[in-house]
């Protein structure tokens, strides 16, 4: 069953900021919507994108969708493409600490001035005031990319696929990563329904790669329906792991004795395997590709994905933007695979739209102390709510509530709490707030 179009508001009563306005002013305007509710579809977004000539971009376009792993795949694609010597624009969401992280050209965040100029240009286009926040910044990002002489553009889907703003662009290859239960109020309550929404990024007759370990039937059926060329991990391309290296193969091509990625986890091997298949489909020579992959595996640290933070405070810090039950399962496995320490603590904050019970079911067995924080977001669960949930799952777990990430981090940094390892997780917002504090303290 096709999930119906969802409902949202996207009418701005106020006039847009002026040309010299700051990023803060623009983002405040974009978030200020009112008026009658309208259907969430691609109509308005497609109209504006067509006016600006953004539906058919000159560079080769890779669109990436999935429940988890989208951001990691975009970082791998970007890094390998740059190693190959090409020019690339990358659009991802959400950001961790700075909005500019969402829009990168050749591996560097685009400047605030350039983004504000793109916002101002778009605000003058008829119909742009009725775009949602995400639609507006997506089109502005595409317009920025259009000003560069790029070889590739990588676009990460924000939500679902079929009705996402990114889907106005005709892609050359689509990549679908893992598929799990998340955003069920928008995408459907089963993996099959969610998979069908994500399958909406496929294009008739064009290649699509899927790296999910249990591919839903909807992916196969939709690819067959529109005659997309589907490649499945374990069927059309393969990865094998050994103690000190891993290998990738597809048809007659193979990459042997590759180093494991710096960002750990079996899921990252699935991610990078799908990326390699995408690049093969874009006719990248296997020998040239192998050299670039080796360099990227050795060096690429993906922000917010079980990222180790270097400091001299005497304990380990890891940040991970996991925010749903499938990601929590992966995170718990990573924690269990670490060296044993006396005390593993976790700073945790989550949005109310997420499955906090499912997340904490995986998390609580692998930590010794849980610090619940109030997030600076109206849609966040309160620390008290999360503590009650955690206590219902594990009555022996030590928990405490804190007014902010800054507050508990200050106390930990001042040795008021003893920890050997600190995990910070639950949402992009939690990690972002924590990272801002940590970066200031260890700068």
Secondary structure as GFF3:
##gff-version 3
##sequence-region A 1 443
A	DSSP	beta_strand	7	9	.	.	.	ID=ss1
A	DSSP	alpha_helix	23	31	.	.	.	ID=ss2
A	DSSP	beta_strand	37	39	.	.	.	ID=ss3
A	DSSP	alpha_helix	43	51	.	.	.	ID=ss4
A	DSSP	beta_strand	60	65	.	.	.	ID=ss5
A	DSSP	alpha_helix	70	83	.	.	.	ID=ss6
A	DSSP	beta_strand	88	91	.	.	.	ID=ss7
A	DSSP	three_ten_helix	99	102	.	.	.	ID=ss8
A	DSSP	beta_strand	103	105	.	.	.	ID=ss9
A	DSSP	beta_strand	108	109	.	.	.	ID=ss10
A	DSSP	alpha_helix	112	123	.	.	.	ID=ss11
A	DSSP	three_ten_helix	128	130	.	.	.	ID=ss12
A	DSSP	alpha_helix	133	146	.	.	.	ID=ss13
A	DSSP	beta_strand	152	156	.	.	.	ID=ss14
A	DSSP	three_ten_helix	165	168	.	.	.	ID=ss15
A	DSSP	beta_strand	173	176	.	.	.	ID=ss16
A	DSSP	alpha_helix	184	187	.	.	.	ID=ss17
A	DSSP	alpha_helix	191	199	.	.	.	ID=ss18
A	DSSP	beta_strand	207	210	.	.	.	ID=ss19
A	DSSP	alpha_helix	217	226	.	.	.	ID=ss20
A	DSSP	beta_strand	229	232	.	.	.	ID=ss21
A	DSSP	beta_strand	238	241	.	.	.	ID=ss22
A	DSSP	beta_strand	246	250	.	.	.	ID=ss23
A	DSSP	beta_strand	253	258	.	.	.	ID=ss24
A	DSSP	alpha_helix	266	281	.	.	.	ID=ss25
A	DSSP	alpha_helix	286	299	.	.	.	ID=ss26
A	DSSP	beta_strand	307	308	.	.	.	ID=ss27
A	DSSP	beta_strand	316	319	.	.	.	ID=ss28
A	DSSP	alpha_helix	325	336	.	.	.	ID=ss29
A	DSSP	beta_strand	344	348	.	.	.	ID=ss30
A	DSSP	alpha_helix	356	363	.	.	.	ID=ss31
A	DSSP	three_ten_helix	364	366	.	.	.	ID=ss32
A	DSSP	beta_strand	369	373	.	.	.	ID=ss33
A	DSSP	alpha_helix	383	393	.	.	.	ID=ss34
A	DSSP	beta_strand	398	402	.	.	.	ID=ss35
A	DSSP	alpha_helix	405	413	.	.	.	ID=ss36
A	DSSP	beta_strand	421	425	.	.	.	ID=ss37
A	DSSP	alpha_helix	428	442	.	.	.	ID=ss38
###
